[in-house]
Amino acid sequence: TNAQEKLEWLPRWGTGTSGAERPHQRRVERFGSRIGPFLANHGRRAPAWSMGLLEAATVNLEDRFARLASLPPTLIHGDAHLDNIIFKRDTPTWLDWQSASRGPGLYDLVRLLAETVDLAEDVALARQLVQRWANGLRAHGVAGDEVDAEVDHLSDMAVAVLVGFVSGYGSRTDLTERERAMVDRAVSANGLFGFVNRLVG
């Protein structure tokens, strides 16, 4: 509780900005408007089912965000990928904290896993890794019901990560070589697209 109070100055992930009745409306509309540009700009290596996957992600998307926004908050990085981590021996250090917020820790985990590990063909492995993360939280004193709530929303979080990725890169054509490699991997059957397709399909 003390630690959470010290983070009150950070924005709350997923609170939305479009009014009290439909707080996630702007995020949903932005995603819908970026699907076409994303595929036009970055979809040359995407599987044929990508359009169907992205259109399916729009279904009940506001409800997904509402469920995730209600989860117990913690400090999250918000842009978790390997380019933002440096290692000294076996100790990782996170860089580029400008997207930090208070939200469900599962966001960082799913983003990192989906963009760095070939999980699309082995969703069971993804669930095992998430469970290991959850067990670590329990071992360090996080309430079991809070951890269970996050694990239960793995599918919702995978869609949220997909939505954030497409929204962020949809209209961009000025990608660096590293960003291009990241996007190409994400749209592949073994990357983020394939992971979400297997998890929620």
N, C-alpha and C positions, 0 to 999 in steps of 0.2 A: 504493500500500500504506500509506504514511504517513497519507494522508488517510482511508483506510478505518479505520485503527486509531483515529483521533480520533472516529469515529462509533460505536464499539463500545457506547457507553452507550445508543444508540437501540434500540428494539425491532426485531426482524427481521420484516419483512412476511411474512404467510402461514405463520408457523411453526406456528400452531395451538396449542390448549390442551387438547385432549381425550385426551392420552396418546400414548405413543410409537407404538403400533400404528396408530392412526387419528387423526393429529394434526389433520386438517381436518374431523373429523366434526361438531363443534359448528357451524361456519360453514355446512356443508351443511344441517344440520337447521334452523338459523335461517332460511336462505333458503326452504326448503320451507314453513316455518310462516308466512312473510310473503307468499307469493304471493297467497293469497286476500284478506287484508286490504289489500294494495297495490292490487289491481284494484278492490276494493269502495270504497276511499277515493279512488283517483286514476285509475281506469281509464275514466272516462266518455268520454274522447277517444281511448282506445286503439283500435288496429285490431282487427278480429275475430280475427286470428291471434295476439294477444298471449298468451292462455292457453297455446296450443300452444308458443309460443316459450319461455315461462318453464318449462313442464314439460320441454321438451327440454333446457333448460339444466341440469336436475338430473342428467341422465344422465352417468355417469362424472365427476361434478363433483369428487370427492375427488382423482381422478387428475389433473385439470386443475390444481388448486391445488398438488399435489405437484410437477408439472412446473415451474410458475411459481416456486415457493418455492426450487427448486434453481438458478435462474438467478443469475449473479453480482450481488451487491447494490451499490447506490449509494444516495445520499440521495434520498428521494422525499418530496414534499409530502403526498400522500395525500388531498387534497381539491381537486384542480386544476380550477377553473372561473373564469370571468371575474370573478365577485364577489370573488375572492381575489387579484386582480392590480390594481395601480395602475401607471399609466404616467407617467413624466416625460420629455417629449419622446419619444424612441424606446426608452427604457430601462424594462423592466418590473421591478417589485418585488413579490415574493410576500408576502401577508399570511396570518395565521391558520395557524401551523405546529403546532397541537396534535395533528394526525394524522400528523406526520412519522415516518418509519421508514427502515430500511435494506431496500431491495428492488429489484425490476426497474424501471428508469426508464421502461419502456414503459407502466407503469400510469398515470403522470401524463399521458403523451402521449395515450394512447387516451381517457382520461377527458375531457381538454380538447378533443380533436378531435370526439369523439362528441357533446359537449354544446354545441359552438359552431359547427361547420361542417356544412353539409348534405351528408353523405357517403353517405347511404343509397342514393341512386340512382347513385353513382359510386364503387364500392369500389376501382376502379383508382386513383382520385385519393387515396384513403386510403392505399393501399400506396405511392404515390409520395411522399406526405408523410412516411410512416414511413421510407422509404428515405433521404430527405433528412436526417432526424434521425440515422439510422444513419451516413450519410456524414460528418456533422458530428462524431460521436463518434470515428470513425476518424481524421479530420483532427486531432483533439486528443489522439491517442495511445492511445485505448482499443483493446485488442486486437481484431483482426478477428473471431476466433472467438467472442468474448464478444458482440459486436454481432450477429453472424449468429444466435446462439442466441436472442436476444430477438426479432429480426425473424421468425424461424421460428415464434414462439409468438403471433403477432398474434391469431389466432382464439381461442386460450385466454384471452388477456388481455381481449379484447372481452367474453367471457362473464363473466370475473371482475369487470369494471367493472359489467356489468349486475347481477350478483348483489349487489355491494356497494350499488348504488343502490337496488334493491328492498328489500334488508334494512334499509337505513338509513331509508327513507321509508315502509316498509310499514304500520306501525301509527300513523304520525303524522297527526293531523287539524288540528294547530295551525299550519299553514304560513303564513309571511308571504306578502305579495303576490309578492315576488321568488321565493321558493321555489315558490309555486304555478306561476308562469310557467316555472320551470326544470323542474318535474315534467311539466307539460303538454307542453313541448317534447320531453322525454325519451321520453314514451310515444307520440309521433307517428311516422308512417311516415318522416319526415325526420329524426328525432332518434335517440337512443340505441337504442331498440327497433328501428327500421328499419335502422340501421347493423349491429347484431348479426344481425338476421334475414338481411340480404343477405350478410354475411360468412360466416356459419356454416350458412346454410340450404341 
